[in-house]
Amino acid sequence: MINYFWLVVVMLGPVLLGGAIFFAIMRQRRLSGRERIHQDAATRELYQKDEAADTRPYGGRR
């Protein structure tokens, strides 16, 4: 009886994992043009803030 239990566990484990991965991949969507523009602008803003940061207290320059 216990052998059948482990057979089911070993067989269903990869199937469930594969199903979860498939579900996650299918739920992804591409960004629309407007969303992509907003994302790029936010990324540029973060990089500008990082470049302008005063890092002297941490051993950096400026």
Secondary structure, DSSP 8 states (H G I E B T S, - for coil): -HHHHHHHHHHHHHHHHHHHHHHHHHH-----HHHHHHHHHHHHHHHHHHHH---GGGT---
